[in-house]
Amino acid sequence: MNSSFIIQPAKLATEAADLYIEVKSHGFSYIIMENNLCLALAIYHWKAGCTDEQAGVFIHQVIAEQPVLLQKFNKVYVIYGYSQTILVPHQFMSGNENKAMLDLVFGDGRESVINTDFIYQLGIHNIYSVPSNIDTAVRRYFDSATFTHLFSLLPQVIKGGGSHLYCIFNTGQLTVLLQKEGKLQAIQNFFYKTPEDAAYHLLNMCRSFETNVNDVTLHLSGMIDAASALYAELYKYFLHIFFAALPEEFEYPEKITKHPTHYFSHLFAIAKCV
């Protein structure tokens, strides 16, 4: 387990603040917000090849290292980002078939908890599963939280028409949303080892949904740098590339703004959408 960033004051009162936690297969992040002011931020990454069982242990370790998480909050939101998720139009939704649909796409290979979100703006349901031991670990500390999935929130991040690829880069993993002519096409997690792998996934998503690469705006967030081989590879294929900015309606401590702000931008973007 590695902590990439821990930004918080020595003493922090949280009774009037909201806690936003993101849990993915590769890590754990949180931000603490009060009246649009960011009070604290932390990002942890699990080691490569981490199993769900190991990740559950790491979650307990994070809580032990971060006692601020056990303080009283105004509201707590938990956002899962696991890959086992499917989007289902409302007219085809049947609660009795949720597990069967997930098993058909991903197989029945682990113990999991199945949840659903309704994305009312699009009239679709997000059916997703979370490893049982992860959900148990999280609920041990945050059982009264509001739970949702990253894929249920990302469609609200991109506003307006046109074609967009919104990307969140983490070590060896990439989350991608494709919007074509103002309409959601797909959201998916990918694993990659090389910059060429990442570029392939983005290009293949455009090809699969008949989206002209030259017309796509590529939004980059997460762990990617302008001077990296990864950025250079993407620059070969995409004409319109931007690093995602922090939402203007929030205020941030100097320790956040002195870093490339796209490292954290998606955490605050989804906090707006909860």
Secondary structure, 3 states (H helix, E strand, C coil): CEEEEEECCCCCCCCCCEEEEEEECCEEEEEEEECCEEEEEEEEECCCCCCHHHHHHHHHHHHHHCHHHHCCCCEEEEEECCCCEEEEEHHHCCHHHHHHHHHHHHCCCCCEEEEEEEECCCCEEEEEEEEHHHHHHHHHHHCCCEEEEHHHHHHHCCCCCCEEEEEEEECCEEEEEEEECCEEEEEEEEECCCHHHHHHHHHHHHHHCCCCHHHEEEEEEECCCCCCHHHHHHHCCCCEEEECCCCCCCECCHHHHCCCHHHCHHHHHHHHHC
